């Protein structure tokens, strides 16, 4: 609580306090590529996704990182935490991945491909809203 995290180009990861006007950079991210998305896990860790499908997890605010286990995908462009604490990550080419272990591993889902994706949100009831070049599609929440 009271802290926020910013991810960006060239492995950039910043940590800031909401009461401060500055942030500190973490230099331990084992990746020099771009990050496009991040989400906090139910156990307080942070999962980040980015270019070439790379995903990393930190449980100590960026001091150390592990590579997330997942299948090969396109760039990870969005990650969210659901009400039930699972994480959903989407790839630019339309992949939808789910983690039930606080972001240590992600597995592919059987959600019907909707084309290139750029966003994901939890929808009403047991649905996901997938956003991309073709608009927004509501799909059943993967189980």
Secondary structure, DSSP 8 states (H G I E B T S, - for coil): --EEEEE-GGG-EEEEETT-S-EEE----S--S-EEEEEE-TTS-EEEEEGGG-EEEESSTTSS-EE-B----S-EEEEEE-TTS-EEEEETTS-EEEESSTTSB-EE------SSEEEEEE-SSSEEEEEETTEEEEEE---
